[in-house]
Amino acid sequence: MDDTHPYMIGCTIGSVKTLPYPAVLAKFGYALSDSTRAQVLLTLRERSAYPSDLAELAGVSKQSLSNHLACLRGCGLVVAVPEGRRVRYELADRKLGKALTALLDVVAVSDPECCCTTKENHTDGKACC
């Protein structure tokens, strides 16, 4: 695919280059592929929160949550807002909350015999859900 293809459109804002649309969707999909990260995003869709509160809501250790937050920051989905000695997290863009809501409104119909719900049980050559 060459750089002129419509799905390769990107722009430069200051010194930051935006990603092509497929890369943006891949990052979003990766973030949602883990139930803890999905829970964090759903919580932040409703309100900003502190890491300790997010860890408790997700039922994970603070260290584990820290790793998930680093992933979400790296994907550009959340931002850390310093508040004195504490850090509060929120979605990087309000539109992300609307996108999550829209995804939740989609009714997905999948084959109950789906072969690829995890990497471990994915079978090459079979249709994937």
N, CA, C and O of each residue as an XYZ file, in Angstrom:
516
protein
N       0.850     -1.166      0.000
C       0.000      0.000      0.000
C       0.898      1.233      0.000
O       1.797      1.357      0.832
N       0.653      2.123     -0.922
C       1.472      3.327     -0.978
C       0.918      4.409     -0.056
O      -0.190      4.286      0.467
N       1.696      5.461      0.135
C       1.326      6.519      1.071
C       0.137      7.353      0.608
O      -0.373      8.159      1.386
N      -0.321      7.189     -0.627
C      -1.439      7.988     -1.109
C      -2.779      7.295     -0.894
O      -3.828      7.897     -1.126
N      -2.759      6.048     -0.457
C      -4.002      5.330     -0.203
C      -4.775      6.046      0.903
O      -4.166      6.513      1.866
N      -6.121      6.146      0.788
C      -6.899      6.892      1.786
C      -6.721      6.392      3.218
O      -6.843      7.175      4.160
N      -6.435      5.102      3.398
C      -6.261      4.592      4.753
C      -4.884      4.895      5.316
O      -4.610      4.584      6.475
N      -4.030      5.485      4.531
C      -2.693      5.835      4.995
C      -2.589      7.318      5.321
O      -1.496      7.821      5.579
N      -3.711      8.016      5.313
C      -3.697      9.448      5.580
C      -3.245      9.691      7.014
O      -3.726      9.038      7.941
N      -2.348     10.603      7.190
C      -1.871     11.004      8.502
C      -1.480     12.464      8.402
O      -1.449     13.024      7.306
N      -1.189     13.071      9.502
C      -0.735     14.450      9.450
C       0.272     14.660     10.566
O       0.410     13.825     11.460
N       0.959     15.760     10.504
C       1.919     16.090     11.539
C       1.399     17.280     12.326
O       1.085     18.327     11.759
N       1.312     17.109     13.637
C       0.884     18.179     14.524
C       2.089     18.503     15.386
O       2.485     17.707     16.238
N       2.670     19.668     15.165
C       3.914     19.986     15.860
C       4.961     18.992     15.415
O       5.245     18.893     14.221
N       5.540     18.256     16.338
C       6.533     17.248     15.972
C       5.981     15.833     16.109
O       6.738     14.863     16.057
N       4.645     15.709     16.288
C       4.022     14.408     16.466
C       3.264     14.034     15.204
O       2.379     14.770     14.767
N       3.607     12.896     14.619
C       2.920     12.425     13.426
C       1.798     11.499     13.859
O       2.009     10.576     14.645
N       0.603     11.754     13.341
C      -0.505     10.866     13.651
C      -0.332      9.573     12.873
O       0.349      9.540     11.848
N      -0.945      8.522     13.359
C      -0.821      7.209     12.743
C      -1.861      7.022     11.649
O      -2.913      7.661     11.667
N      -1.564      6.149     10.701
C      -2.582      5.801      9.707
C      -3.767      5.114     10.400
O      -3.602      4.518     11.464
N      -4.933      5.197      9.810
C      -6.135      4.647     10.432
C      -6.009      3.187     10.861
O      -6.419      2.855     11.973
N      -5.460      2.302     10.030
C      -5.345      0.908     10.490
C      -4.493      0.767     11.749
O      -4.795     -0.066     12.603
N      -3.442      1.562     11.878
C      -2.589      1.492     13.069
C      -3.338      1.999     14.301
O      -3.174      1.458     15.395
N      -4.153      3.028     14.127
C      -4.959      3.543     15.239
C      -5.926      2.469     15.706
O      -6.054      2.230     16.907
N      -6.612      1.815     14.766
C      -7.561      0.758     15.137
C      -6.853     -0.431     15.775
O      -7.392     -1.057     16.687
N      -5.654     -0.745     15.302
C      -4.901     -1.851     15.890
C      -4.538     -1.547     17.343
O      -4.637     -2.427     18.199
N      -4.121     -0.321     17.630
C      -3.793      0.061     19.010
C      -5.038      0.004     19.891
O      -4.985     -0.468     21.027
N      -6.146      0.483     19.363
C      -7.405      0.461     20.119
C      -7.820     -0.986     20.390
O      -8.228     -1.326     21.500
N      -7.710     -1.826     19.370
C      -8.052     -3.239     19.534
C      -7.153     -3.925     20.544
O      -7.620     -4.725     21.354
N      -5.856     -3.613     20.499
C      -4.929     -4.212     21.451
C      -5.286     -3.798     22.878
O      -5.275     -4.624     23.791
N      -5.599     -2.536     23.061
C      -5.965     -2.050     24.392
C      -7.209     -2.768     24.904
O      -7.286     -3.107     26.085
N      -8.177     -3.001     24.030
C      -9.419     -3.654     24.430
C      -9.295     -5.170     24.552
O     -10.193     -5.822     25.085
N      -8.192     -5.736     24.066
C      -8.051     -7.192     24.067
C      -7.793     -7.769     25.456
O      -7.835     -8.986     25.630
N      -7.533     -6.938     26.421
C      -7.296     -7.388     27.794
C      -8.438     -6.891     28.673
O      -8.787     -5.711     28.629
N      -9.017     -7.776     29.464
C     -10.188     -7.405     30.266
C      -9.867     -6.329     31.306
O     -10.728     -5.506     31.616
N      -8.653     -6.316     31.846
C      -8.301     -5.278     32.817
C      -8.235     -3.916     32.135
O      -8.781     -2.936     32.642
N      -7.568     -3.857     30.987
C      -7.502     -2.583     30.261
C      -8.883     -2.142     29.814
O      -9.200     -0.954     29.864
N      -9.708     -3.083     29.378
C     -11.075     -2.738     28.978
C     -11.844     -2.164     30.163
O     -12.580     -1.189     30.011
N     -11.676     -2.771     31.358
C     -12.350     -2.269     32.557
C     -11.879     -0.864     32.898
O     -12.685     -0.011     33.270
N     -10.591     -0.621     32.773
C     -10.050      0.717     33.047
C     -10.664      1.729     32.086
O     -11.108      2.796     32.510
N     -10.693      1.406     30.800
C     -11.262      2.330     29.816
C     -12.745      2.588     30.080
O     -13.212      3.721     29.963
N     -13.477      1.543     30.434
C     -14.906      1.724     30.731
C     -15.111      2.590     31.970
O     -16.035      3.403     32.017
N     -14.256      2.417     32.967
C     -14.344      3.252     34.168
C     -14.035      4.705     33.824
O     -14.752      5.615     34.240
N     -12.957      4.915     33.057
C     -12.565      6.278     32.696
C     -13.556      6.920     31.735
O     -13.585      8.144     31.599
N     -14.358      6.116     31.076
C     -15.423      6.649     30.222
C     -16.426      7.420     31.079
O     -17.002      8.412     30.633
N     -16.628      6.959     32.302
C     -17.593      7.577     33.223
C     -16.995      8.726     34.026
O     -17.656      9.734     34.278
N     -15.716      8.560     34.431
C     -15.089      9.572     35.283
C     -13.589      9.343     35.338
O     -13.112      8.242     35.061
N     -12.845     10.383     35.697
C     -11.412     10.203     35.910
C     -11.216      9.458     37.229
O     -12.113      9.426     38.072
N     -10.036      8.858     37.400
C      -9.821      8.056     38.608
C      -8.329      7.957     38.921
O      -7.472      8.181     38.067
N      -8.057      7.615     40.168
C      -6.693      7.402     40.629
C      -6.327      5.931     40.451
O      -7.206      5.070     40.492
N      -5.041      5.629     40.255
C      -4.624      4.243     40.037
C      -5.093      3.279     41.131
O      -5.510      2.163     40.821
N      -5.035      3.679     42.382
C      -5.451      2.763     43.452
C      -6.934      2.404     43.328
O      -7.325      1.263     43.576
N      -7.750      3.382     42.945
C      -9.183      3.109     42.750
C      -9.401      2.196     41.551
O     -10.233      1.290     41.595
N      -8.649      2.439     40.478
C      -8.773      1.601     39.283
C      -8.346      0.168     39.567
O      -8.973     -0.777     39.090
N      -7.267      0.006     40.353
C      -6.790     -1.336     40.709
C      -7.857     -2.079     41.508
O      -8.119     -3.256     41.260
N      -8.466     -1.393     42.458
C      -9.502     -2.022     43.274
C     -10.716     -2.410     42.421
O     -11.242     -3.515     42.556
N     -11.156     -1.512     41.554
C     -12.298     -1.802     40.686
C     -12.021     -2.972     39.751
O     -12.903     -3.790     39.491
N     -10.794     -3.047     39.246
C     -10.433     -4.108     38.303
C     -10.048     -5.404     39.015
O      -9.962     -6.456     38.381
N      -9.817     -5.336     40.320
C      -9.446     -6.523     41.074
C      -8.033     -7.007     40.782
O      -7.770     -8.209     40.753
N      -7.126     -6.056     40.565
C      -5.729     -6.413     40.289
C      -4.819     -5.645     41.240
O      -5.248     -4.703     41.907
N      -3.561     -6.060     41.292
C      -2.593     -5.367     42.142
C      -2.264     -4.002     41.537
O      -2.487     -3.761     40.350
N      -1.734     -3.123     42.372
C      -1.335     -1.796     41.895
C      -0.218     -1.908     40.857
O      -0.183     -1.133     39.901
N       0.697     -2.865     41.039
C       1.783     -3.065     40.076
C       1.229     -3.517     38.727
O       1.640     -3.018     37.679
N       0.309     -4.450     38.761
C      -0.304     -4.922     37.518
C      -1.035     -3.780     36.823
O      -0.923     -3.609     35.608
N      -1.778     -3.003     37.594
C      -2.507     -1.885     37.000
C      -1.541     -0.862     36.420
O      -1.815     -0.278     35.371
N      -0.420     -0.639     37.087
C       0.580      0.295     36.584
C       1.049     -0.113     35.188
O       1.224      0.738     34.315
N       1.251     -1.411     34.978
C       1.666     -1.910     33.667
C       0.571     -1.669     32.627
O       0.859     -1.285     31.493
N      -0.676     -1.895     33.013
C      -1.792     -1.670     32.089
C      -1.933     -0.182     31.752
O      -2.203      0.173     30.605
N      -1.752      0.672     32.739
C      -1.832      2.110     32.479
C      -0.701      2.565     31.552
O      -0.906      3.429     30.699
N       0.477      1.989     31.718
C       1.590      2.320     30.825
C       1.247      1.930     29.390
O       1.556      2.664     28.451
N       0.617      0.787     29.227
C       0.185      0.335     27.903
C      -0.835      1.309     27.320
O      -0.715      1.721     26.166
N      -1.831      1.675     28.112
C      -2.877      2.587     27.637
C      -2.320      3.973     27.318
O      -2.767      4.621     26.372
N      -1.344      4.426     28.109
C      -0.683      5.708     27.797
C       0.087      5.581     26.491
O       0.027      6.468     25.640
N       0.807      4.478     26.336
C       1.580      4.249     25.124
C       0.713      4.182     23.878
O       1.137      4.589     22.796
N      -0.493      3.672     24.028
C      -1.438      3.609     22.907
C      -2.108      4.963     22.671
O      -2.830      5.137     21.690
N      -1.868      5.918     23.569
C      -2.458      7.244     23.404
C      -3.910      7.334     23.812
O      -4.618      8.246     23.386
N      -4.372      6.387     24.644
C      -5.785      6.352     25.017
C      -6.081      7.024     26.346
O      -7.195      7.500     26.565
N      -5.101      7.068     27.233
C      -5.292      7.735     28.520
C      -4.151      8.709     28.766
O      -3.074      8.589     28.180
N      -4.402      9.668     29.635
C      -3.377     10.617     30.048
C      -3.336     10.675     31.564
O      -4.346     10.478     32.239
N      -2.154     10.947     32.081
C      -1.951     11.118     33.514
C      -1.991     12.612     33.819
O      -1.308     13.405     33.171
N      -2.797     12.986     34.810
C      -2.932     14.384     35.203
C      -2.376     14.526     36.617
O      -3.004     14.070     37.572
N      -1.199     15.157     36.765
C      -0.617     15.316     38.098
C      -1.490     16.203     38.982
O      -1.986     17.245     38.553
N      -1.662     15.764     40.221
C      -2.391     16.544     41.230
C      -1.576     16.498     42.512
O      -1.793     15.636     43.364
N      -0.651     17.416     42.645
C       0.237     17.390     43.805
C       1.089     16.146     43.758
O       1.838     15.940     42.803
N       0.985     15.303     44.788
C       1.757     14.061     44.839
C       1.022     12.901     44.184
O       1.586     11.818     44.030
N      -0.204     13.110     43.807
C      -1.007     12.045     43.201
C      -1.128     12.270     41.699
O      -0.871     13.362     41.191
N      -1.522     11.219     41.011
C      -1.759     11.287     39.574
C      -3.146     10.719     39.305
O      -3.481      9.617     39.739
N      -3.927     11.479     38.593
C      -5.281     11.065     38.213
C      -5.249     10.710     36.738
O      -4.554     11.362     35.958
N      -5.994      9.682     36.344
C      -6.046      9.271     34.949
C      -7.394      9.605     34.348
O      -8.429      9.559     35.012
N      -7.349      9.948     33.054
C      -8.578     10.202     32.306
C      -8.344      9.806     30.855
O      -7.204      9.627     30.426
N      -9.426      9.672     30.107
C      -9.300      9.370     28.694
C      -8.579     10.522     28.001
O      -8.763     11.682     28.368
N      -7.777     10.210     27.024
C      -7.013     11.232     26.315
C      -7.928     12.154     25.502
O      -7.576     13.302     25.230
N      -9.087     11.650     25.123
C     -10.028     12.427     24.310
C     -11.442     11.968     24.667
O     -11.701     10.768     24.763
N     -12.347     12.912     24.863
C     -13.733     12.558     25.204
C     -14.377     11.683     24.133
O     -15.271     10.890     24.428
N     -13.923     11.829     22.897
C     -14.481     11.024     21.807
C     -14.239      9.536     22.034
O     -15.001      8.707     21.536
N     -13.189      9.184     22.779
C     -12.933      7.781     23.091
C     -14.076      7.195     23.914
O     -14.463      6.045     23.708
N     -14.609      7.969     24.833
C     -15.744      7.513     25.629
C     -16.957      7.251     24.746
O     -17.666      6.262     24.928
N     -17.188      8.141     23.793
C     -18.309      7.955     22.865
C     -18.079      6.737     21.983
O     -19.018      6.003     21.678
N     -16.829      6.520     21.569
C     -16.508      5.357     20.744
C     -16.732      4.059     21.525
O     -17.247      3.084     20.978
N     -16.344      4.048     22.802
C     -16.578      2.864     23.633
C     -18.068      2.598     23.784
O     -18.508      1.451     23.706
N     -18.841      3.647     23.999
C     -20.284      3.487     24.113
C     -20.863      2.929     22.821
O     -21.715      2.040     22.854
N     -20.408      3.443     21.684
C     -20.891      2.952     20.390
C     -20.526      1.480     20.202
O     -21.334      0.706     19.688
N     -19.311      1.082     20.614
C     -18.923     -0.327     20.512
C     -19.807     -1.207     21.390
O     -20.159     -2.318     20.994
N     -20.166     -0.728     22.564
C     -21.021     -1.504     23.457
C     -22.432     -1.658     22.895
O     -23.139     -2.609     23.227
N     -22.832     -0.721     22.044
C     -24.163     -0.785     21.433
C     -24.221     -1.741     20.249
O     -25.305     -2.085     19.779
N     -23.058     -2.169     19.765
C     -23.019     -3.096     18.637
C     -23.322     -4.496     19.139
O     -22.749     -4.949     20.130
N     -24.216     -5.171     18.457
C     -24.520     -6.560     18.803
C     -23.687     -7.444     17.893
O     -23.900     -7.480     16.681
N     -22.753     -8.146     18.473
C     -21.886     -9.030     17.692
C     -22.442    -10.441     17.747
O     -22.736    -10.965     18.822
N     -22.583    -11.045     16.588
C     -23.032    -12.430     16.502
C     -21.826    -13.252     16.078
O     -21.262    -13.037     15.005
N     -21.442    -14.180     16.915
C     -20.275    -14.996     16.588
C     -20.621    -16.470     16.688
O     -21.588    -16.855     17.346
N     -19.840    -17.262     16.044
C     -19.999    -18.707     16.039
C     -19.572    -19.248     17.403
O     -18.453    -18.981     17.842
N     -20.443    -20.005     18.085
C     -20.055    -20.543     19.401
C     -18.880    -21.519     19.315
O     -18.234    -21.803     20.323
N     -18.606    -22.026     18.124
C     -17.470    -22.928     17.919
C     -16.221    -22.161     17.495
O     -15.265    -22.748     16.988
N     -16.236    -20.852     17.706
C     -15.133    -19.996     17.273
C     -13.802    -20.568     17.742
O     -13.643    -20.970     18.895
N     -12.857    -20.592     16.816
C     -11.578    -21.247     17.101
C     -10.529    -20.325     17.691
O      -9.500    -20.807     18.165
N     -10.748    -19.028     17.680
C      -9.615    -18.151     17.992
C      -9.918    -17.149     19.097
O      -9.552    -15.979     18.990
N     -10.573    -17.590     20.141
C     -10.839    -16.668     21.232
C      -9.588    -16.342     22.027
O      -9.529    -15.317     22.706
N      -8.592    -17.205     21.946
C      -7.288    -16.921     22.560
C      -6.199    -17.372     21.594
O      -6.454    -18.160     20.684
N      -5.006    -16.877     21.793
C      -3.892    -17.292     20.933
C      -3.624    -18.791     21.072
O      -3.223    -19.448     20.112
N      -3.847    -19.319     22.265
C      -3.537    -20.718     22.527
C      -4.424    -21.665     21.722
O      -3.969    -22.730     21.304
N      -5.715    -21.280     21.495
C      -6.581    -22.211     20.782
C      -6.876    -21.786     19.341
O      -7.807    -22.296     18.718
N      -6.086    -20.857     18.822
C      -6.241    -20.451     17.428
C      -5.686    -21.548     16.531
O      -4.581    -22.046     16.746
N      -6.469    -21.916     15.524
C      -6.058    -22.962     14.598
C      -5.896    -22.374     13.217
O      -6.850    -21.823     12.667
N      -4.721    -22.477     12.649
C      -4.480    -21.957     11.308
C      -5.366    -22.694     10.312
O      -5.589    -23.900     10.419
N      -5.860    -21.940      9.350
C      -6.684    -22.535      8.299
C      -8.163    -22.527      8.605
O      -8.967    -22.767      7.704
N      -8.558    -22.261      9.842
C      -9.973    -22.205     10.194
C     -10.426    -20.746     10.201
O      -9.635    -19.829     10.424
N     -11.697    -20.565      9.955
C     -12.256    -19.214      9.989
C     -12.128    -18.663     11.397
O     -12.297    -19.390     12.376
N     -11.836    -17.404     11.493
C     -11.662    -16.768     12.790
C     -12.839    -15.821     13.030
O     -13.338    -15.190     12.098
N     -13.269    -15.729     14.267
C     -14.431    -14.881     14.569
C     -14.097    -13.430     14.666
O     -14.980    -12.609     14.915
